[in-house]
Amino acid sequence: MIKIIFPWIPPSKKNSKQVFCRWWRPTVIPSKAYNSWHKKMTELLSDITANKTKYKNNLTLEYIFYIPYNKDWTISKRPFDYSNKIESINDFLVDIWFIEDDNYTIIKKMYVEWKYVNFGEWKVEIYIKHS
């Protein structure tokens, strides 16, 4: 089992995406906040990015979101959407070549739970089990 700790909850990759035209064709790219988070996580988790294990099948991913008692929102006062955050994390794991892809043939099960923590202590723990 592998444990990865993200010290921040990731921004949603899809909710604030950027659209621009390239040769009359619309192109969609992730938000600036997501790109910044991605870069910080790549630097912070350099031991994982250097490993490049590239798991190929039968993974179980367990996510534990640590959420402050008082809402610590910096941009919005709305609760966030778990599925968008999980998708951002999974895309990051694919981008750093830790898992081959985040489709159903590789990730067989996903569990999500949350726990309250003191104000300002956002984080996400991920447990990756290979069966």
C-alpha positions, 0 to 999 in steps of 0.5 A, spaced: 500 500 500 502 506 498 500 513 502 500 520 498 499 526 502 497 532 498 497 538 503 492 542 499 485 540 496 486 541 489 482 546 484 477 543 480 480 542 473 474 542 469 470 548 473 474 554 471 477 551 464 480 556 459 477 556 452 481 559 446 481 559 439 487 556 435 486 556 428 479 557 428 478 551 433 476 552 440 481 549 445 480 547 452 486 548 457 486 547 465 485 553 469 491 557 471 489 555 479 490 548 476 496 548 473 499 552 478 497 546 483 500 541 478 506 544 478 507 545 486 505 538 487 510 535 482 515 539 485 513 537 492 512 529 490 518 529 486 520 522 490 513 519 487 514 522 480 522 519 480 519 513 481 514 512 475 511 505 477 506 506 472 501 501 475 496 498 470 491 494 473 486 492 479 487 498 483 483 501 489 484 508 491 481 511 498 481 518 498 480 522 505 479 529 505 480 533 511 476 539 511 476 545 516 470 546 521 470 553 519 469 554 512 476 556 509 474 558 502 479 563 499 475 564 492 468 561 493 463 560 499 460 554 496 462 547 498 466 543 493 464 537 489 468 531 490 468 528 483 471 534 480 477 534 486 478 526 485 478 527 477 484 533 478 488 528 483 487 522 478 489 526 472 495 528 476 497 521 478 496 520 470 500 526 468 506 524 473 506 517 470 504 514 477 498 510 474 497 508 466 490 511 466 484 513 470 479 508 467 475 503 469 480 497 467 485 500 472 482 503 478 477 498 480 474 501 486 474 508 489 472 510 496 471 517 499 470 519 506 472 526 509 474 528 516 473 535 520 480 538 522 482 545 525 481 551 521 486 552 515 488 544 515 486 542 508 489 536 506 487 530 502 490 523 503 490 517 498 491 510 499 493 506 493 492 498 494 494 494 488 490 487 488 
